[in-house]
């Protein structure tokens, strides 16, 4: 499913004394089956942007096209029933573990499919499969979600979105508060979903994750899109232009290239890849 923003504005406080423009003339695409990262400083409009993707927020001006669905400020143009869109474009909010509400883990994950008409027995089967994919074993299925750790609850919340088998999964800072091992496990899960054909949209402040996983990057600033393109092109130019942190791998590559090394950046997504490339070059130079 291709996603397209067509000159989208969004205002908060339209019925209040103070009007705030959160999005300003957003005109960009999210490619089908891409792994797109959306970055920018706190308050730049990232979370507001992603909530337009399945109609949780309706544009104040302009339209969002999601496959055959239209989320538009124009009521005549807007798709009348947006509920099916929310099955196809699933959003996992930051600290999504606080959204859990059912008595057991399996019931919470099965809620989404059942809400879209799947019978309970089949919904539970889907829930179990989704839970196992995120690393939540059978011993947790009958537990209350409120008895789990914060990281476990977040995995359950992600499984709840996965259970609806969306074409697009949107993740708002899903690794915040996780330890390094938890971050790595979570990102490998998202990578697997992407490799299976799911479009992944990731909102993050971590440029190391952007460098390691993104196929495309959207940079936002004060409600506007100021860059859209590949991660290597972004980090090869002056990231100071957008006040972004340079990924650790990029810093290492730049330092090594100053020492005479040359690298194919398309082959390096992590420090491990960089180490392998250095070893390879040293062997061939002997």
LINMO-V355132 format. One line per field, one symbol per residue. ss: DSSP state (H for helix, E for strand, C for the rest). phi: phi as a letter, one per 20 degrees, with the letter a starting at -180 (. if undefined). A space follows every 50 residues. Layout:
ss=???
phi=???
This chain:
ss=CCEEEEEEEEEECCCCCCCEEEEEEEEEEECCCCEEEEECCCCCCHHHHH CCCCCCCCCCEEEEEECCEEEECCCCCCCCCCHHHHHHEEEECCCHHHHC CCCCHHHHHHHHHHHCCCCHHHHHHHHHHHHHHCCCCHHHCCCCHHHCCH HHHHHHHHHHHHCCCCCEEEEECCCCCCCHHHHHHHHHHHHHHHHCCCEE EEECCCHHHHHHHCCEEEEEECCEEEEEECHHHHHHCCHHHHCCCCCHHH HHHHHHHCCCCCCCHHHCCCHHHHHHHHHHHHHHHC
phi=.edcedledbdemfddfdeceecclfcbddffmeddddcqfgneofffff fffcnfcdgfbnbddcmeecdcfeffefffdegfffeeceddfglfffef bffcffffffgggffdnffgfffffffffffffendegfegefffeeefg fffffffffffffelffcddcdlfdfnefgffffffffffffgffeoefd ddebdefffffecfebcdddblmcedbbreffffeeefffgdldffggff ffffffffeofcceffeddbffffffffffffffef
